[in-house]
Amino acid sequence: MLSAIEERLDRPTARGLAHAVSRAIGDGVLAPGDQLPPIRTVAEQLGLSPTTVSAAWATLARSGTIQTRGRRGTVVMERHDVGPSRYRRALDVGTLFALDLSTGTPDPELLPDLRPALRRVERAVQPSRYLDDPVLPALAELLRADWPFEPARLMVVDGAMDALQLIVAGHVRFGDRVAVEDPAFPPLLDLLDAVGAAAVPVGLDDDGPKPADVRDAVDAGSRVLFIQPRAQNPTGASLTEKRVAELARILRAADLLVVEDDSAGAVASSAVMSLGQHLPEKTIHVRSFSKSHGPDLRIAAIGGPARVVDPLVDRRFLGQGWTSRLLQSVLVDLLTHAPSIRAVERARRTYAQRRAAIVDVLGAKGVRVGGKDGLNIWVPVRDESAAQLRLAARGIGVAGGGPFNVRGSKAKHVRVTTGVVRHDHEAIAGLIADAARGDAWASPR
């Protein structure tokens, strides 16, 4: 076994060893269920340090390639064990609630009405050919007019997660270090685990990623930095002009790609700030229309430098090719039709009011919630499980903080989707405050 790994070891590094083990599995030399030798044995026979082997094993474990089972040793796993585990945990509230605040989704009542748009578009759309431009010219014009910087290339995809999956598949390699906000959006962490990347946590304050943490991530060799520029999920942090300038100074000389996931889009109350205003050659911006115009439209746009976006366009032609031009036409209608524009503006105001109503009551009760925008709040709690149970007893579901934590430390937060709280804000905030202050031994009053 070790001879087979040594034959495939092209570099005496943790990443090189991880690649060698992966190739041995791909070649059939190692099979699911095979037990790997102890770290010290591997280190001695391959001429590596135990630290190097341990780091390689950690990378392989994150990708689901191997699993360490304590005294039973480390074994090769089946590849189907990799999946959206964090995402499932974040959404696994276990029951139906009278008020489900765990989902992070928009309020259906605040979305623009699609039916008139569908009727108008149905009369206007002409059959398309396979080799037509993947982006409708009318939509491209609207996107460029509202983009936070001048993108060399634009493409349209099937929602923000489709965009992130394409970017990770196209620009993240096995063993790469990737800087991510902490806490982060769980599906992004699942994507990084699936390709065997190492997530480097970057702390947040109300103005976005902390500059010192970004500098540390650069020094650690991170190849990509993923951020949410406004209404960060789950914290509600939003970049300021000053913070963008600080980060740009740190990143200017770094060999690193910046990926901005503007998932809140038009329903965020903060103006969008982008590192692309300073670093257009290394910034790719993703704009989602799911929360503003409807999840079933499945539309997001990607804009950035040609060297980054063109490979994504080419890769997509090997799969679905393009996002439905019919749906793109619907979005063009919604972005230009006065009643739809007013509906989105109303949603933006309403989400801000709902968030503020809950946060203000929590603050008055001694529970400080950070952030300043978006559909969610990140509530500090004494005990995550206890908080969820106390709220569940009152018919309220919230998401546990564990799946959002990059470091894997014990969660001390819950995510609450304030965007769907239509009334009784003071009473609901009071219940959340009680749950936040409770512990595992306190029973609901």
Buried (B, 14 or more C-beta within 10 A) or exposed (E): BBEBBBEBBEEEBBBBBBBBBBBBBEEEBBEEEBBBBEBEEBBBEBEBEBEBBBBBBBBBBBBBBBBBEEEEEBBBBEEEEBEBBBBEBBBEBEEEBEBBBBBBBBBEEBBBEBEBBBEBBEEEBEEEEEEEEBBBEBBBEBBEEEBBBEBBBBBBBBBBBBBBBBBBEBBBEBBBBBBBBBBBBBBBBBBBBBBBBBBBBBBBBBBBBBBEBBBBBBEEBBBBBBBBBBBBBBBBBBBBEEBBEBBBEBBEEBEBBBBBBBBBBBBBBBEBBBBBBBBBEBBBBBBBBBBBBBBEBBBBBBBBBEEBBBEBBEEBEEEEEBBBBEBBBBBBBBBEBEEBBEBBEEBBEBBBEBBBBBBBBBEEBEBEBBBBBBBBBBBBBBBBBBBBBBBBEBEBBBBBBBBBBBEEEEBBBBBBBBBBBEEEBEEBBBBBBBBBBBEEEBEBE
